[in-house]
Amino acid sequence: MLIKLKTNQGELKVKDVLDIDFDMSVKEANGKFVVRINKNYTDTELYNTKKEAEERMLDLADMRNSLEEEFRQF
């Protein structure tokens, strides 16, 4: 599964979700909130509230966990 990300320089990247070293948190950016994926990448979306960003972060964690579980089944 591919995920759309931005680098710290604002460059758009698409990465395989299983290749990403996740260390997620939510940070404020100009009055909006963004999911920080790790020290190099953020989510492409900005959220109006911290709660929305946290929900996205949890969705990403669930997505990654589901993919890992699928691979364990093989």
Summary of the structure (lengths in Angstrom):
residues: 74
radius of gyration: 12.6
end to end distance: 16.9
largest distance: 44.5
contacts: 188
relative contact order: 0.20
helix: 36%
strand: 34%
